[in-house]
Amino acid sequence: MGPMQVSVQLFAGLRQRAGTSRVEVELGPDATVSDLLAAMAATPVGPLAPRSCIVAVNREYAAPSARIAAGDELALIPPVSGGESPVRRVRVTGEPLDLAALAAAVRDPRAGAVVLFEGVTREVDALEYEAYAEMAEPYIARIAAEEAARHDLLAVAVEHRTGRVALGEPSVIVAASSAHRGEAFAGARAVIDRVKAEAPVWKQEEGEWIEGELPSPS
């Protein structure tokens, strides 16, 4: 199969920036959403900053790894109206996590409660974590945004370690703020439960990879 031509709809600031509501892009036969975003640099849209927009494929928000087929309905979606995003920080990193930095990221003058959750290594000298970071970060951001809306959170921040995490050190931190403690507790719990169940992050304990359940396709 040869290259395919796709048409991408543009909206709001992206449409204004490009001077058109639609651009044509040539992609390879096995192209992904990430490939499409990179290809924007050669169109009137120009280079895109990381996390500055998301792609909708057939009217569904798509992960960077999602495949694109000829005939798909494609749209480039900038941040939607409705104020500042509640997702203040999402990071998958090999560096130690900073609880104070995440707490600061979610503080808000409207917040009466800030809840912090740390998942720490216990009972063994260390755990090893591996992640598909390019997919995990946007996926965790999506989880955070969905649970923020569901639980009336003002702000959410999530960081997850990769590599070796020693006894007592945090492998994941979730920070959430809300006007009231009930919503903050429930929202933080919902975020960490979904991150553990859905994000492409794997844990090795004493040489064995810990198996859970396969996540369900969205």
VOGU-3710 file (C-alpha; in Angstrom, 3 decimals, decimal comma):
1> mgpmqvsvql> 0,000/0,000/0,000  1,200/3,468/-0,855  0,755/6,823/0,876  -2,762/8,010/1,673  -4,261/11,487/1,553  -6,348/12,506/4,562  -8,369/15,620/5,246  -8,172/17,224/8,693  -10,753/19,671/10,056  -9,541/22,669/12,060
11> faglrqragt> -11,389/24,732/14,636  -11,094/27,985/16,624  -7,491/29,174/17,063  -6,074/26,449/14,816  -8,431/27,443/11,999  -7,462/31,093/12,464  -3,760/30,246/12,546  -3,948/28,198/9,326  -6,329/30,545/7,530  -8,515/27,618/6,524
21> srvevelgpd> -10,955/25,174/8,124  -9,392/22,088/6,535  -5,936/20,900/5,477  -4,872/17,934/3,364  -2,061/15,719/4,650  -0,184/12,800/3,101  0,527/9,919/5,484  2,064/6,477/5,221  -0,166/3,373/5,121  0,430/2,506/8,793
31> atvsdllaam> 0,190/6,060/10,123  -0,799/6,840/13,711  -2,197/9,911/15,400  1,376/10,835/16,412  2,382/10,750/12,743  -0,518/13,032/11,860  0,451/15,557/14,549  4,047/15,569/13,293  2,838/16,051/9,705  1,081/19,275/10,696
41> aatpvgplap> 4,478/21,023/10,594  4,366/20,876/6,773  0,867/22,416/6,582  -0,344/25,981/7,221  -0,970/24,906/10,827  2,791/24,652/11,412  4,622/22,814/14,219  2,503/21,944/17,236  3,675/22,267/20,830  3,367/19,090/22,957
51> rscivavnre> -0,146/18,631/24,386  -1,420/21,747/22,596  -4,212/19,789/20,907  -5,712/16,336/20,479  -6,899/14,434/17,421  -10,458/13,189/17,025  -10,797/10,118/14,795  -14,336/9,392/13,645  -15,636/11,771/16,337  -13,789/10,060/19,208
61> yaapsariaa> -10,710/11,466/20,976  -7,795/9,242/20,016  -4,571/8,242/21,768  -1,250/9,079/20,033  -0,814/5,395/19,133  -4,215/5,053/17,410  -4,028/3,996/13,756  -5,459/6,151/10,973  -7,142/4,603/7,937  -8,116/6,085/4,601
71> gdelalippv> -11,587/7,588/4,850  -11,422/8,313/8,598  -13,056/11,559/9,698  -10,222/13,529/11,313  -10,230/16,730/13,334  -7,571/18,632/15,243  -9,029/19,758/18,577  -7,495/22,673/20,527  -8,327/23,179/24,239  -12,085/23,572/24,586
81> sggespvrrv> -13,911/26,487/26,163  -14,769/26,401/29,843  -11,806/27,923/31,622  -8,445/26,581/32,722  -7,934/22,851/32,486  -8,077/21,131/35,888  -5,196/18,865/34,822  -2,218/20,821/36,101  0,575/18,295/35,754  1,018/14,768/34,357
91> rvtgepldla> 4,432/13,168/34,064  5,933/9,700/33,653  9,579/9,974/34,656  12,650/8,100/35,787  13,397/10,861/38,310  12,342/10,819/41,994  8,863/12,237/42,597  8,319/15,486/44,497  5,255/15,468/46,741  5,538/19,177/47,549
101> alaaavrdpr> 5,647/20,135/43,869  2,448/18,209/43,122  0,712/19,698/46,146  1,683/23,171/44,958  0,447/22,411/41,437  -3,133/21,784/42,619  -3,481/24,533/45,223  -6,258/26,950/44,363  -7,825/29,863/46,258  -11,228/28,201/45,782
111> agavvlfegv> -10,060/24,913/47,340  -10,995/23,919/50,860  -9,296/20,530/50,559  -6,118/19,139/49,005  -5,681/15,355/49,005  -2,352/13,685/48,251  -1,911/9,959/47,586  1,489/8,252/47,446  1,905/4,669/46,298  5,171/3,476/47,876
121> trevdaleye> 7,356/0,377/47,655  6,743/-1,937/50,600  8,211/-5,190/51,944  10,902/-5,571/49,240  14,173/-3,714/48,626  12,921/-2,216/45,363  10,408/-2,490/42,552  11,066/-1,921/38,855  8,587/0,004/36,702  8,360/0,177/32,933
131> ayaemaepyi> 5,964/2,412/30,975  4,929/3,175/27,435  5,440/6,834/28,347  4,337/8,333/25,023  0,916/6,720/25,508  0,790/6,743/29,307  1,080/10,515/29,769  -1,852/11,530/27,532  -3,895/8,591/28,804  -3,330/9,566/32,446
141> ariaaeeaar> -4,193/13,171/31,549  -7,472/11,950/30,057  -8,262/9,938/33,196  -7,499/12,977/35,359  -9,727/15,245/33,268  -12,630/12,786/33,301  -12,480/12,233/37,061  -12,069/15,969/37,712  -15,335/16,566/35,886  -17,042/13,628/37,620
151> hdllavaveh> -16,010/14,638/41,157  -16,017/18,442/40,930  -12,247/18,740/41,345  -10,591/22,097/40,879  -7,193/20,637/39,963  -5,441/17,293/39,527  -1,782/16,346/39,139  -0,299/12,871/38,611  3,279/11,619/38,386  4,479/8,025/37,921
161> rtgrvalgep> 8,008/6,687/38,287  9,794/4,352/35,925  12,932/2,378/36,666  14,013/1,263/40,143  11,968/2,533/43,096  13,524/1,673/46,447  11,751/0,602/49,646  9,681/3,477/51,068  9,964/5,657/47,965  6,865/6,705/45,999
171> svivaassah> 6,212/5,157/42,601  3,086/7,213/41,931  1,573/10,392/43,372  -1,906/11,778/42,802  -2,793/15,265/44,038  -6,357/16,596/43,906  -8,044/19,740/45,173  -11,701/20,595/45,581  -13,939/22,955/47,491  -14,832/20,112/49,896
181> rgeafagara> -12,948/17,140/51,336  -15,465/14,505/50,224  -15,008/15,345/46,554  -11,221/15,630/46,932  -10,926/12,191/48,565  -13,296/10,525/46,098  -11,651/12,138/43,080  -8,106/11,231/44,101  -9,231/7,634/44,777  -10,925/7,394/41,384
191> vidrvkaeap> -7,850/8,727/39,571  -5,370/6,322/41,191  -7,707/3,345/40,768  -8,030/4,040/37,035  -4,327/4,784/36,559  -3,485/1,414/38,135  -6,073/-0,385/35,981  -5,729/1,400/32,645  -2,402/3,187/32,131  0,316/1,239/30,224
201> vwkqeegewi> 2,681/0,905/33,210  4,117/-2,418/34,403  5,679/-3,467/37,714  8,386/-6,046/38,336  8,853/-7,481/41,826  11,840/-9,698/42,625  12,364/-10,510/38,950  8,709/-11,283/38,173  6,373/-9,026/36,194  3,126/-8,548/38,108
211> egelpsps> 0,151/-9,390/35,922  -3,258/-7,816/36,376  -6,127/-7,456/33,912  -6,010/-6,267/30,309  -7,501/-2,771/30,011  -10,726/-2,526/28,011  -10,534/-0,683/24,652  -12,272/2,683/24,814
//
